[in-house]
Amino acid sequence: MNYCSNCGSEQINFDIPHGDNRARYICHQCNAIHYQNPKMVVGCLPVFEDKILICRRAIEPCYGLWNLPAGYLENNETVEEGAARETWEEARANVKIIKLHCIYNLPHINQVYLHFLAHLKNDRIACGSESLEVKLFDVYDIPWKQLAFSSSKFALEKYIEFKESYQGVHMGTYQAD
Ligand code: ZN
């Protein structure tokens, strides 16, 4: 952080505020403490008649690889709204959110993923501006080796493994290889 977004001062220190227990960016001009916290990424595992909607990315990172529709939660938005919005933006798909499917922690990059199980209202899908291709995959056709992110892999694996037997939320954390 080079300057204070509150007052514009460049007198920023990275120090532990009084009564706190970890370092924050503190402005010495206006005393603002600039807290930084993880970002929430919301998405869907959209299902239509035993097929799963997956999108091929038209953006970096991981251009050309496949991913469940997901993106950053926006201000003034619920997590369900964000997940449905991302699915519309990436695949022009209308979904009904069924339940929270999994929570996936990425503490090394300060992100938390929420994937919701969702039902497609119909099979009309089309590429949004962030997708090269969108497709309904049979479970045995999922492009495991071309998945963009471990969060999607986790969501898909848990869906397939526990489809009939467990209705709770799956929790996972990124493990470096
Ligand atoms: Zn300031």
Backbone and ligand atoms as CSV (ligand in chain L), in Angstrom:
chain,resi,resn,atom,element,x,y,z
A,1,MET,N,N,0.849,-1.196,0.000
A,1,MET,CA,C,0.000,0.000,0.000
A,1,MET,C,C,0.883,1.243,0.000
A,2,ASN,N,N,0.761,2.104,-1.025
A,2,ASN,CA,C,1.654,3.254,-1.183
A,2,ASN,C,C,1.083,4.541,-0.607
A,3,TYR,N,N,-0.232,4.637,-0.576
A,3,TYR,CA,C,-0.839,5.843,-0.011
A,3,TYR,C,C,-2.195,5.489,0.601
A,4,CYS,N,N,-2.686,6.382,1.443
A,4,CYS,CA,C,-3.934,6.144,2.161
A,4,CYS,C,C,-5.125,6.423,1.243
A,5,SER,N,N,-6.024,5.455,1.108
A,5,SER,CA,C,-7.205,5.659,0.252
A,5,SER,C,C,-8.229,6.563,0.940
A,6,ASN,N,N,-8.007,6.874,2.211
A,6,ASN,CA,C,-8.917,7.761,2.948
A,6,ASN,C,C,-8.528,9.226,2.789
A,7,CYS,N,N,-7.218,9.549,2.950
A,7,CYS,CA,C,-6.793,10.953,2.930
A,7,CYS,C,C,-5.716,11.244,1.882
A,8,GLY,N,N,-5.178,10.225,1.246
A,8,GLY,CA,C,-4.184,10.442,0.200
A,8,GLY,C,C,-2.751,10.542,0.700
A,9,SER,N,N,-2.552,10.510,2.011
A,9,SER,CA,C,-1.209,10.618,2.572
A,9,SER,C,C,-0.352,9.412,2.183
A,10,GLU,N,N,0.960,9.659,2.035
A,10,GLU,CA,C,1.890,8.551,1.766
A,10,GLU,C,C,2.533,8.036,3.051
A,11,GLN,N,N,2.108,8.599,4.189
A,11,GLN,CA,C,2.696,8.171,5.469
A,11,GLN,C,C,1.972,6.925,5.997
A,12,ILE,N,N,2.285,5.794,5.371
A,12,ILE,CA,C,1.637,4.533,5.722
A,12,ILE,C,C,2.663,3.629,6.404
A,13,ASN,N,N,2.308,3.092,7.534
A,13,ASN,CA,C,3.161,2.104,8.195
A,13,ASN,C,C,2.450,0.770,8.262
A,14,PHE,N,N,3.239,-0.280,8.255
A,14,PHE,CA,C,2.684,-1.623,8.441
A,14,PHE,C,C,3.039,-2.037,9.855
A,15,ASP,N,N,2.055,-1.938,10.741
A,15,ASP,CA,C,2.361,-2.091,12.160
A,15,ASP,C,C,1.135,-2.654,12.892
A,16,ILE,N,N,1.349,-3.126,14.117
A,16,ILE,CA,C,0.238,-3.694,14.885
A,16,ILE,C,C,-0.504,-2.567,15.603
A,17,PRO,N,N,-1.793,-2.350,15.267
A,17,PRO,CA,C,-2.543,-1.295,15.966
A,17,PRO,C,C,-2.699,-1.627,17.451
A,18,HIS,N,N,-2.881,-0.588,18.243
A,18,HIS,CA,C,-3.085,-0.779,19.668
A,18,HIS,C,C,-4.278,-1.711,19.913
A,19,GLY,N,N,-4.079,-2.746,20.712
A,19,GLY,CA,C,-5.163,-3.665,21.038
A,19,GLY,C,C,-5.386,-4.753,20.007
A,20,ASP,N,N,-4.635,-4.709,18.917
A,20,ASP,CA,C,-4.774,-5.743,17.874
A,20,ASP,C,C,-3.665,-6.777,18.077
A,21,ASN,N,N,-3.640,-7.795,17.235
A,21,ASN,CA,C,-2.600,-8.815,17.393
A,21,ASN,C,C,-1.879,-9.143,16.089
A,22,ARG,N,N,-2.141,-8.356,15.039
A,22,ARG,CA,C,-1.358,-8.541,13.810
A,22,ARG,C,C,-1.212,-7.224,13.061
A,23,ALA,N,N,-0.215,-7.197,12.196
A,23,ALA,CA,C,0.125,-5.944,11.524
A,23,ALA,C,C,-0.922,-5.560,10.483
A,24,ARG,N,N,-1.199,-4.261,10.399
A,24,ARG,CA,C,-2.129,-3.682,9.421
A,24,ARG,C,C,-1.457,-2.454,8.819
A,25,TYR,N,N,-1.996,-2.029,7.669
A,25,TYR,CA,C,-1.549,-0.745,7.115
A,25,TYR,C,C,-2.258,0.374,7.875
A,26,ILE,N,N,-1.464,1.251,8.477
A,26,ILE,CA,C,-2.015,2.337,9.290
A,26,ILE,C,C,-1.543,3.672,8.719
A,27,CYS,N,N,-2.488,4.608,8.534
A,27,CYS,CA,C,-2.156,5.944,8.042
A,27,CYS,C,C,-1.813,6.849,9.222
A,28,HIS,N,N,-0.638,7.495,9.143
A,28,HIS,CA,C,-0.240,8.356,10.245
A,28,HIS,C,C,-0.801,9.757,10.131
A,29,GLN,N,N,-1.391,10.045,8.994
A,29,GLN,CA,C,-2.025,11.352,8.797
A,29,GLN,C,C,-3.427,11.358,9.407
A,30,CYS,N,N,-4.259,10.369,9.012
A,30,CYS,CA,C,-5.668,10.388,9.452
A,30,CYS,C,C,-5.995,9.232,10.398
A,31,ASN,N,N,-5.001,8.404,10.705
A,31,ASN,CA,C,-5.149,7.284,11.645
A,31,ASN,C,C,-6.035,6.145,11.129
A,32,ALA,N,N,-6.393,6.172,9.865
A,32,ALA,CA,C,-7.203,5.066,9.318
A,32,ALA,C,C,-6.403,3.763,9.353
A,33,ILE,N,N,-7.063,2.705,9.729
A,33,ILE,CA,C,-6.460,1.369,9.685
A,33,ILE,C,C,-7.069,0.639,8.488
A,34,HIS,N,N,-6.228,0.220,7.581
A,34,HIS,CA,C,-6.721,-0.419,6.351
A,34,HIS,C,C,-6.670,-1.940,6.509
A,35,TYR,N,N,-7.784,-2.497,6.940
A,35,TYR,CA,C,-7.867,-3.949,7.134
A,35,TYR,C,C,-7.947,-4.642,5.777
A,36,GLN,N,N,-7.270,-5.760,5.656
A,36,GLN,CA,C,-7.355,-6.561,4.435
A,36,GLN,C,C,-7.786,-7.965,4.832
A,37,ASN,N,N,-8.823,-8.454,4.162
A,37,ASN,CA,C,-9.408,-9.748,4.521
A,37,ASN,C,C,-9.614,-10.580,3.264
A,38,PRO,N,N,-9.792,-11.887,3.436
A,38,PRO,CA,C,-9.938,-12.761,2.266
A,38,PRO,C,C,-11.138,-12.382,1.401
A,39,LYS,N,N,-11.012,-12.716,0.118
A,39,LYS,CA,C,-12.119,-12.508,-0.810
A,39,LYS,C,C,-12.937,-13.791,-0.936
A,40,MET,N,N,-14.222,-13.603,-1.130
A,40,MET,CA,C,-15.113,-14.736,-1.292
A,40,MET,C,C,-15.422,-14.947,-2.782
A,41,VAL,N,N,-15.266,-16.188,-3.224
A,41,VAL,CA,C,-15.577,-16.543,-4.610
A,41,VAL,C,C,-16.789,-17.468,-4.581
A,42,VAL,N,N,-17.797,-17.131,-5.360
A,42,VAL,CA,C,-19.041,-17.903,-5.336
A,42,VAL,C,C,-19.314,-18.485,-6.717
A,43,GLY,N,N,-19.839,-19.706,-6.724
A,43,GLY,CA,C,-20.103,-20.340,-8.013
A,43,GLY,C,C,-21.098,-21.469,-7.887
A,44,CYS,N,N,-21.371,-22.094,-9.021
A,44,CYS,CA,C,-22.351,-23.181,-9.065
A,44,CYS,C,C,-21.735,-24.450,-9.628
A,45,LEU,N,N,-22.322,-25.557,-9.189
A,45,LEU,CA,C,-22.155,-26.833,-9.859
A,45,LEU,C,C,-23.526,-27.076,-10.496
A,46,PRO,N,N,-23.698,-26.616,-11.744
A,46,PRO,CA,C,-25.025,-26.633,-12.369
A,46,PRO,C,C,-25.290,-27.975,-13.044
A,47,VAL,N,N,-26.426,-28.567,-12.701
A,47,VAL,CA,C,-26.755,-29.912,-13.186
A,47,VAL,C,C,-28.021,-29.846,-14.039
A,48,PHE,N,N,-27.983,-30.587,-15.164
A,48,PHE,CA,C,-29.176,-30.738,-15.994
A,48,PHE,C,C,-29.277,-32.196,-16.425
A,49,GLU,N,N,-30.267,-32.903,-15.903
A,49,GLU,CA,C,-30.496,-34.321,-16.266
A,49,GLU,C,C,-29.191,-35.139,-16.211
A,50,ASP,N,N,-28.540,-35.153,-15.060
A,50,ASP,CA,C,-27.316,-35.927,-14.848
A,50,ASP,C,C,-26.088,-35.394,-15.578
A,51,LYS,N,N,-26.215,-34.260,-16.233
A,51,LYS,CA,C,-25.040,-33.651,-16.861
A,51,LYS,C,C,-24.659,-32.391,-16.102
A,52,ILE,N,N,-23.354,-32.085,-16.158
A,52,ILE,CA,C,-22.834,-30.948,-15.393
A,52,ILE,C,C,-22.317,-29.875,-16.352
A,53,LEU,N,N,-22.730,-28.651,-16.101
A,53,LEU,CA,C,-22.293,-27.527,-16.943
A,53,LEU,C,C,-20.901,-27.063,-16.514
A,54,ILE,N,N,-19.965,-27.082,-17.458
A,54,ILE,CA,C,-18.610,-26.594,-17.197
A,54,ILE,C,C,-18.239,-25.633,-18.332
A,55,CYS,N,N,-17.452,-24.600,-17.986
A,55,CYS,CA,C,-17.110,-23.544,-18.941
A,55,CYS,C,C,-15.605,-23.567,-19.230
A,56,ARG,N,N,-15.249,-23.268,-20.483
A,56,ARG,CA,C,-13.831,-23.154,-20.845
A,56,ARG,C,C,-13.458,-21.688,-20.841
A,57,ARG,N,N,-12.429,-21.360,-20.095
A,57,ARG,CA,C,-12.115,-19.966,-19.795
A,57,ARG,C,C,-11.549,-19.208,-20.993
A,58,ALA,N,N,-12.093,-18.003,-21.202
A,58,ALA,CA,C,-11.581,-17.103,-22.239
A,58,ALA,C,C,-10.731,-16.005,-21.623
A,59,ILE,N,N,-10.391,-16.166,-20.343
A,59,ILE,CA,C,-9.610,-15.137,-19.640
A,59,ILE,C,C,-8.487,-15.813,-18.857
A,60,GLU,N,N,-7.455,-15.023,-18.582
A,60,GLU,CA,C,-6.392,-15.477,-17.690
A,60,GLU,C,C,-6.835,-15.273,-16.244
A,61,PRO,N,N,-6.338,-16.001,-15.271
A,61,PRO,CA,C,-5.386,-17.103,-15.473
A,61,PRO,C,C,-6.076,-18.363,-15.982
A,62,CYS,N,N,-5.262,-19.272,-16.483
A,62,CYS,CA,C,-5.762,-20.569,-16.949
A,62,CYS,C,C,-6.666,-20.445,-18.180
A,63,TYR,N,N,-6.313,-19.540,-19.086
A,63,TYR,CA,C,-7.019,-19.407,-20.365
A,63,TYR,C,C,-7.098,-20.779,-21.044
A,64,GLY,N,N,-8.288,-21.130,-21.533
A,64,GLY,CA,C,-8.443,-22.376,-22.290
A,64,GLY,C,C,-8.743,-23.602,-21.448
A,65,LEU,N,N,-8.635,-23.472,-20.128
A,65,LEU,CA,C,-8.948,-24.620,-19.267
A,65,LEU,C,C,-10.398,-24.530,-18.787
A,66,TRP,N,N,-10.885,-25.657,-18.273
A,66,TRP,CA,C,-12.294,-25.772,-17.884
A,66,TRP,C,C,-12.504,-25.459,-16.406
A,67,ASN,N,N,-13.642,-24.863,-16.107
A,67,ASN,CA,C,-13.908,-24.473,-14.727
A,67,ASN,C,C,-15.413,-24.388,-14.501
A,68,LEU,N,N,-15.834,-24.715,-13.305
A,68,LEU,CA,C,-17.226,-24.443,-12.946
A,68,LEU,C,C,-17.423,-22.928,-12.921
A,69,PRO,N,N,-18.616,-22.456,-13.283
A,69,PRO,CA,C,-18.830,-21.009,-13.277
A,69,PRO,C,C,-18.719,-20.447,-11.852
A,70,ALA,N,N,-17.852,-19.454,-11.684
A,70,ALA,CA,C,-17.617,-18.867,-10.355
A,70,ALA,C,C,-16.893,-17.541,-10.520
A,71,GLY,N,N,-17.045,-16.685,-9.517
A,71,GLY,CA,C,-16.333,-15.409,-9.541
A,71,GLY,C,C,-16.494,-14.696,-8.212
A,72,TYR,N,N,-15.871,-13.518,-8.118
A,72,TYR,CA,C,-15.904,-12.790,-6.857
A,72,TYR,C,C,-17.313,-12.313,-6.524
A,73,LEU,N,N,-17.663,-12.482,-5.274
A,73,LEU,CA,C,-18.911,-11.921,-4.757
A,73,LEU,C,C,-18.828,-10.395,-4.822
A,74,GLU,N,N,-19.914,-9.762,-5.254
A,74,GLU,CA,C,-19.959,-8.299,-5.326
A,74,GLU,C,C,-20.584,-7.730,-4.045
A,75,ASN,N,N,-20.315,-6.456,-3.796
A,75,ASN,CA,C,-20.973,-5.781,-2.680
A,75,ASN,C,C,-22.493,-5.778,-2.884
A,76,ASN,N,N,-23.223,-5.777,-1.793
A,76,ASN,CA,C,-24.699,-5.716,-1.824
A,76,ASN,C,C,-25.344,-6.907,-2.500
A,77,GLU,N,N,-24.672,-8.047,-2.462
A,77,GLU,CA,C,-25.174,-9.230,-3.145
A,77,GLU,C,C,-25.121,-10.397,-2.168
A,78,THR,N,N,-26.134,-11.269,-2.198
A,78,THR,CA,C,-26.052,-12.474,-1.383
A,78,THR,C,C,-25.185,-13.502,-2.114
A,79,VAL,N,N,-24.688,-14.488,-1.375
A,79,VAL,CA,C,-23.836,-15.503,-2.020
A,79,VAL,C,C,-24.620,-16.294,-3.062
A,80,GLU,N,N,-25.917,-16.536,-2.797
A,80,GLU,CA,C,-26.730,-17.261,-3.787
A,80,GLU,C,C,-26.905,-16.426,-5.054
A,81,GLU,N,N,-27.178,-15.134,-4.869
A,81,GLU,CA,C,-27.318,-14.251,-6.037
A,81,GLU,C,C,-26.028,-14.198,-6.847
A,82,GLY,N,N,-24.913,-14.120,-6.139
A,82,GLY,CA,C,-23.618,-14.055,-6.831
A,82,GLY,C,C,-23.340,-15.312,-7.632
A,83,ALA,N,N,-23.636,-16.474,-7.046
A,83,ALA,CA,C,-23.398,-17.748,-7.735
A,83,ALA,C,C,-24.268,-17.850,-8.992
A,84,ALA,N,N,-25.534,-17.453,-8.874
A,84,ALA,CA,C,-26.438,-17.501,-10.039
A,84,ALA,C,C,-26.008,-16.471,-11.088
A,85,ARG,N,N,-25.581,-15.297,-10.641
A,85,ARG,CA,C,-25.130,-14.255,-11.581
A,85,ARG,C,C,-23.914,-14.718,-12.369
A,86,GLU,N,N,-22.939,-15.309,-11.675
A,86,GLU,CA,C,-21.742,-15.788,-12.363
A,86,GLU,C,C,-22.085,-16.857,-13.404
A,87,THR,N,N,-23.055,-17.707,-13.075
A,87,THR,CA,C,-23.442,-18.775,-14.003
A,87,THR,C,C,-24.115,-18.180,-15.237
A,88,TRP,N,N,-24.896,-17.132,-15.030
A,88,TRP,CA,C,-25.498,-16.422,-16.164
A,88,TRP,C,C,-24.420,-15.715,-16.994
A,89,GLU,N,N,-23.499,-15.025,-16.324
A,89,GLU,CA,C,-22.483,-14.265,-17.055
A,89,GLU,C,C,-21.580,-15.164,-17.880
A,90,GLU,N,N,-21.235,-16.330,-17.346
A,90,GLU,CA,C,-20.268,-17.189,-18.033
A,90,GLU,C,C,-20.915,-18.148,-19.012
A,91,ALA,N,N,-22.169,-18.541,-18.752
A,91,ALA,CA,C,-22.775,-19.590,-19.594
A,91,ALA,C,C,-24.205,-19.277,-20.018
A,92,ARG,N,N,-24.676,-18.060,-19.730
A,92,ARG,CA,C,-26.039,-17.665,-20.111
A,92,ARG,C,C,-27.068,-18.721,-19.675
A,93,ALA,N,N,-26.800,-19.280,-18.500
A,93,ALA,CA,C,-27.657,-20.349,-17.986
A,93,ALA,C,C,-28.474,-19.836,-16.806
A,94,ASN,N,N,-29.746,-20.197,-16.784
A,94,ASN,CA,C,-30.629,-19.862,-15.668
A,94,ASN,C,C,-30.653,-21.021,-14.687
A,95,VAL,N,N,-30.308,-20.737,-13.435
A,95,VAL,CA,C,-30.245,-21.816,-12.453
A,95,VAL,C,C,-31.167,-21.557,-11.272
A,96,LYS,N,N,-31.560,-22.678,-10.660
A,96,LYS,CA,C,-32.227,-22.647,-9.364
A,96,LYS,C,C,-31.221,-23.197,-8.362
A,97,ILE,N,N,-30.869,-22.381,-7.372
A,97,ILE,CA,C,-29.918,-22.832,-6.356
A,97,ILE,C,C,-30.607,-23.862,-5.457
A,98,ILE,N,N,-29.965,-25.010,-5.268
A,98,ILE,CA,C,-30.552,-26.072,-4.451
A,98,ILE,C,C,-29.997,-26.040,-3.028
A,99,LYS,N,N,-28.678,-26.026,-2.908
A,99,LYS,CA,C,-28.072,-26.022,-1.572
A,99,LYS,C,C,-26.590,-25.680,-1.675
A,100,LEU,N,N,-26.016,-25.329,-0.524
A,100,LEU,CA,C,-24.564,-25.142,-0.473
A,100,LEU,C,C,-23.913,-26.511,-0.608
A,101,HIS,N,N,-23.039,-26.644,-1.590
A,101,HIS,CA,C,-22.412,-27.935,-1.870
A,101,HIS,C,C,-21.054,-28.054,-1.175
A,102,CYS,N,N,-20.195,-27.046,-1.303
A,102,CYS,CA,C,-18.890,-27.141,-0.640
A,102,CYS,C,C,-18.278,-25.782,-0.335
A,103,ILE,N,N,-17.414,-25.813,0.657
A,103,ILE,CA,C,-16.599,-24.664,1.053
A,103,ILE,C,C,-15.149,-25.079,0.863
A,104,TYR,N,N,-14.380,-24.258,0.156
A,104,TYR,CA,C,-13.001,-24.634,-0.161
A,104,TYR,C,C,-12.075,-23.463,0.161
A,105,ASN,N,N,-11.153,-23.693,1.083
A,105,ASN,CA,C,-10.237,-22.641,1.538
A,105,ASN,C,C,-8.970,-22.593,0.692
A,106,LEU,N,N,-8.563,-21.380,0.333
A,106,LEU,CA,C,-7.267,-21.173,-0.325
A,106,LEU,C,C,-6.503,-20.119,0.468
A,107,PRO,N,N,-6.023,-20.496,1.681
A,107,PRO,CA,C,-5.431,-19.481,2.560
A,107,PRO,C,C,-4.169,-18.839,1.993
A,108,HIS,N,N,-3.459,-19.537,1.086
A,108,HIS,CA,C,-2.213,-18.973,0.541
A,108,HIS,C,C,-2.479,-17.811,-0.411
A,109,ILE,N,N,-3.707,-17.720,-0.968
A,109,ILE,CA,C,-4.042,-16.575,-1.823
A,109,ILE,C,C,-5.253,-15.803,-1.268
A,110,ASN,N,N,-5.605,-16.081,-0.007
A,110,ASN,CA,C,-6.647,-15.310,0.687
A,110,ASN,C,C,-7.989,-15.348,-0.039
A,111,GLN,N,N,-8.410,-16.560,-0.380
A,111,GLN,CA,C,-9.725,-16.739,-1.009
A,111,GLN,C,C,-10.479,-17.880,-0.318
A,112,VAL,N,N,-11.799,-17.757,-0.326
A,112,VAL,CA,C,-12.681,-18.838,0.104
A,112,VAL,C,C,-13.721,-19.047,-1.000
A,113,TYR,N,N,-13.832,-20.278,-1.464
A,113,TYR,CA,C,-14.823,-20.614,-2.488
A,113,TYR,C,C,-16.075,-21.202,-1.850
A,114,LEU,N,N,-17.230,-20.757,-2.329
A,114,LEU,CA,C,-18.496,-21.420,-2.017
A,114,LEU,C,C,-19.076,-21.908,-3.333
A,115,HIS,N,N,-19.281,-23.213,-3.455
A,115,HIS,CA,C,-19.956,-23.761,-4.637
A,115,HIS,C,C,-21.343,-24.259,-4.231
A,116,PHE,N,N,-22.332,-23.833,-4.984
A,116,PHE,CA,C,-23.707,-24.271,-4.731
A,116,PHE,C,C,-24.114,-25.319,-5.757
A,117,LEU,N,N,-24.822,-26.347,-5.276
A,117,LEU,CA,C,-25.480,-27.256,-6.209
A,117,LEU,C,C,-26.673,-26.501,-6.785
A,118,ALA,N,N,-26.800,-26.534,-8.115
A,118,ALA,CA,C,-27.881,-25.796,-8.765
A,118,ALA,C,C,-28.467,-26.633,-9.890
A,119,HIS,N,N,-29.742,-26.439,-10.139
A,119,HIS,CA,C,-30.389,-27.111,-11.265
A,119,HIS,C,C,-30.596,-26.112,-12.391
A,120,LEU,N,N,-30.209,-26.508,-13.603
A,120,LEU,CA,C,-30.500,-25.672,-14.765
A,120,LEU,C,C,-31.989,-25.748,-15.047
A,121,LYS,N,N,-32.584,-24.596,-15.329
A,121,LYS,CA,C,-34.024,-24.579,-15.597
A,121,LYS,C,C,-34.331,-25.144,-16.981
A,122,ASN,N,N,-33.341,-25.096,-17.870
A,122,ASN,CA,C,-33.464,-25.711,-19.193
A,122,ASN,C,C,-32.049,-25.896,-19.736
A,123,ASP,N,N,-31.934,-26.471,-20.944
A,123,ASP,CA,C,-30.583,-26.741,-21.452
A,123,ASP,C,C,-30.104,-25.667,-22.423
A,124,ARG,N,N,-30.708,-24.491,-22.359
A,124,ARG,CA,C,-30.233,-23.393,-23.207
A,124,ARG,C,C,-29.018,-22.742,-22.536
A,125,ILE,N,N,-27.861,-22.958,-23.119
A,125,ILE,CA,C,-26.629,-22.362,-22.603
A,125,ILE,C,C,-25.884,-21.741,-23.780
A,126,ALA,N,N,-25.059,-20.741,-23.474
A,126,ALA,CA,C,-24.272,-20.081,-24.517
A,126,ALA,C,C,-23.095,-19.371,-23.858
A,127,CYS,N,N,-22.053,-19.136,-24.620
A,127,CYS,CA,C,-20.862,-18.500,-24.072
A,127,CYS,C,C,-21.135,-17.059,-23.659
A,128,GLY,N,N,-20.764,-16.735,-22.438
A,128,GLY,CA,C,-20.660,-15.336,-22.054
A,128,GLY,C,C,-19.287,-14.837,-22.471
A,129,SER,N,N,-18.998,-13.572,-22.178
A,129,SER,CA,C,-17.751,-12.979,-22.678
A,129,SER,C,C,-16.497,-13.599,-22.056
A,130,GLU,N,N,-16.644,-14.288,-20.918
A,130,GLU,CA,C,-15.473,-14.874,-20.270
A,130,GLU,C,C,-15.275,-16.346,-20.625
A,131,SER,N,N,-16.100,-16.860,-21.557
A,131,SER,CA,C,-16.024,-18.288,-21.899
A,131,SER,C,C,-15.726,-18.499,-23.379
A,132,LEU,N,N,-14.859,-19.471,-23.671
A,132,LEU,CA,C,-14.592,-19.891,-25.049
A,132,LEU,C,C,-15.612,-20.927,-25.493
A,133,GLU,N,N,-16.111,-21.695,-24.509
A,133,GLU,CA,C,-16.976,-22.826,-24.805
A,133,GLU,C,C,-17.722,-23.162,-23.522
A,134,VAL,N,N,-18.969,-23.569,-23.633
A,134,VAL,CA,C,-19.715,-24.048,-22.463
A,134,VAL,C,C,-20.364,-25.362,-22.862
A,135,LYS,N,N,-20.383,-26.309,-21.937
A,135,LYS,CA,C,-20.800,-27.650,-22.343
A,135,LYS,C,C,-21.387,-28.400,-21.160
A,136,LEU,N,N,-22.393,-29.233,-21.450
A,136,LEU,CA,C,-22.949,-30.135,-20.446
A,136,LEU,C,C,-22.219,-31.473,-20.553
A,137,PHE,N,N,-21.513,-31.828,-19.496
A,137,PHE,CA,C,-20.681,-33.031,-19.500
A,137,PHE,C,C,-21.361,-34.189,-18.779
A,138,ASP,N,N,-21.308,-35.383,-19.398
A,138,ASP,CA,C,-21.585,-36.590,-18.633
A,138,ASP,C,C,-20.455,-36.770,-17.635
A,139,VAL,N,N,-20.760,-37.389,-16.502
A,139,VAL,CA,C,-19.758,-37.546,-15.444
A,139,VAL,C,C,-18.482,-38.210,-15.970
A,140,TYR,N,N,-18.631,-39.213,-16.826
A,140,TYR,CA,C,-17.444,-39.931,-17.312
A,140,TYR,C,C,-16.682,-39.161,-18.399
A,141,ASP,N,N,-17.181,-38.011,-18.803
A,141,ASP,CA,C,-16.486,-37.195,-19.816
A,141,ASP,C,C,-15.817,-35.951,-19.233
A,142,ILE,N,N,-15.905,-35.767,-17.924
A,142,ILE,CA,C,-15.349,-34.551,-17.320
A,142,ILE,C,C,-13.855,-34.447,-17.650
A,143,PRO,N,N,-13.423,-33.287,-18.134
A,143,PRO,CA,C,-12.003,-33.118,-18.542
A,143,PRO,C,C,-11.088,-32.869,-17.346
A,144,TRP,N,N,-10.884,-33.907,-16.545
A,144,TRP,CA,C,-10.140,-33.766,-15.280
A,144,TRP,C,C,-8.757,-33.155,-15.489
A,145,LYS,N,N,-8.092,-33.537,-16.568
A,145,LYS,CA,C,-6.710,-33.067,-16.771
A,145,LYS,C,C,-6.655,-31.641,-17.308
A,146,GLN,N,N,-7.812,-31.116,-17.710
A,146,GLN,CA,C,-7.831,-29.735,-18.220
A,146,GLN,C,C,-8.662,-28.813,-17.321
A,147,LEU,N,N,-8.772,-29.152,-16.049
A,147,LEU,CA,C,-9.496,-28.263,-15.126
A,147,LEU,C,C,-8.576,-27.121,-14.694
A,148,ALA,N,N,-9.156,-25.924,-14.598
A,148,ALA,CA,C,-8.351,-24.737,-14.275
A,148,ALA,C,C,-7.904,-24.734,-12.813
A,149,PHE,N,N,-8.841,-25.002,-11.895
A,149,PHE,CA,C,-8.554,-24.752,-10.486
A,149,PHE,C,C,-8.924,-25.940,-9.598
A,150,SER,N,N,-8.178,-26.088,-8.513
A,150,SER,CA,C,-8.425,-27.178,-7.564
A,150,SER,C,C,-9.803,-27.048,-6.906
A,151,SER,N,N,-10.338,-25.833,-6.823
A,151,SER,CA,C,-11.660,-25.642,-6.213
A,151,SER,C,C,-12.741,-26.362,-7.023
A,152,SER,N,N,-12.656,-26.288,-8.345
A,152,SER,CA,C,-13.633,-26.996,-9.192
A,152,SER,C,C,-13.434,-28.500,-9.101
A,153,LYS,N,N,-12.174,-28.918,-9.077
A,153,LYS,CA,C,-11.886,-30.354,-8.976
A,153,LYS,C,C,-12.492,-30.912,-7.694
A,154,PHE,N,N,-12.311,-30.175,-6.599
A,154,PHE,CA,C,-12.857,-30.609,-5.317
A,154,PHE,C,C,-14.382,-30.708,-5.388
A,155,ALA,N,N,-15.015,-29.684,-5.925
A,155,ALA,CA,C,-16.487,-29.660,-6.003
A,155,ALA,C,C,-17.007,-30.820,-6.857
A,156,LEU,N,N,-16.360,-31.078,-7.966
A,156,LEU,CA,C,-16.796,-32.161,-8.859
A,156,LEU,C,C,-16.551,-33.531,-8.227
A,157,GLU,N,N,-15.396,-33.704,-7.630
A,157,GLU,CA,C,-15.075,-34.995,-6.985
A,157,GLU,C,C,-16.079,-35.326,-5.885
A,158,LYS,N,N,-16.375,-34.327,-5.052
A,158,LYS,CA,C,-17.296,-34.580,-3.936
A,158,LYS,C,C,-18.709,-34.846,-4.446
A,159,TYR,N,N,-19.093,-34.154,-5.503
A,159,TYR,CA,C,-20.422,-34.383,-6.073
A,159,TYR,C,C,-20.549,-35.823,-6.565
A,160,ILE,N,N,-19.552,-36.283,-7.275
A,160,ILE,CA,C,-19.608,-37.627,-7.856
A,160,ILE,C,C,-19.492,-38.695,-6.759
A,161,GLU,N,N,-18.592,-38.466,-5.825
A,161,GLU,CA,C,-18.340,-39.462,-4.777
A,161,GLU,C,C,-19.541,-39.640,-3.850
A,162,PHE,N,N,-20.235,-38.541,-3.542
A,162,PHE,CA,C,-21.276,-38.589,-2.508
A,162,PHE,C,C,-22.673,-38.302,-3.036
A,163,LYS,N,N,-22.848,-38.419,-4.335
A,163,LYS,CA,C,-24.077,-37.977,-4.966
A,163,LYS,C,C,-25.338,-38.460,-4.245
A,164,GLU,N,N,-25.380,-39.749,-3.941
A,164,GLU,CA,C,-26.597,-40.311,-3.364
A,164,GLU,C,C,-26.543,-40.411,-1.835
A,165,SER,N,N,-25.323,-40.348,-1.267
A,165,SER,CA,C,-25.186,-40.810,0.112
A,165,SER,C,C,-25.060,-39.710,1.155
A,166,TYR,N,N,-24.733,-38.486,0.767
A,166,TYR,CA,C,-24.449,-37.456,1.762
A,166,TYR,C,C,-25.003,-36.134,1.268
A,167,GLN,N,N,-25.833,-35.500,2.091
A,167,GLN,CA,C,-26.478,-34.257,1.670
A,167,GLN,C,C,-25.875,-33.022,2.346
A,168,GLY,N,N,-24.847,-33.226,3.167
A,168,GLY,CA,C,-24.250,-32.101,3.887
A,168,GLY,C,C,-23.288,-31.300,3.024
A,169,VAL,N,N,-22.580,-30.384,3.664
A,169,VAL,CA,C,-21.622,-29.519,2.977
A,169,VAL,C,C,-20.226,-30.141,3.078
A,170,HIS,N,N,-19.519,-30.190,1.958
A,170,HIS,CA,C,-18.144,-30.713,1.944
A,170,HIS,C,C,-17.181,-29.567,2.196
A,171,MET,N,N,-16.194,-29.808,3.079
A,171,MET,CA,C,-15.229,-28.760,3.379
A,171,MET,C,C,-13.838,-29.229,2.991
A,172,GLY,N,N,-13.101,-28.366,2.318
A,172,GLY,CA,C,-11.748,-28.729,1.878
A,172,GLY,C,C,-10.829,-27.530,1.886
A,173,THR,N,N,-9.546,-27.819,1.787
A,173,THR,CA,C,-8.512,-26.779,1.775
A,173,THR,C,C,-7.458,-27.145,0.757
A,174,TYR,N,N,-7.000,-26.140,0.018
A,174,TYR,CA,C,-5.952,-26.356,-0.975
A,174,TYR,C,C,-4.712,-26.892,-0.286
A,175,GLN,N,N,-4.142,-27.965,-0.849
A,175,GLN,CA,C,-2.883,-28.519,-0.343
A,175,GLN,C,C,-1.843,-28.387,-1.450
A,176,ALA,N,N,-0.756,-27.691,-1.151
A,176,ALA,CA,C,0.316,-27.574,-2.149
A,176,ALA,C,C,0.908,-28.951,-2.421
A,177,ASP,N,N,1.246,-29.196,-3.679
A,177,ASP,CA,C,1.835,-30.502,-4.043
A,177,ASP,C,C,3.238,-30.647,-3.475
L,1,ZN,ZN,ZN,-5.045,8.672,5.794
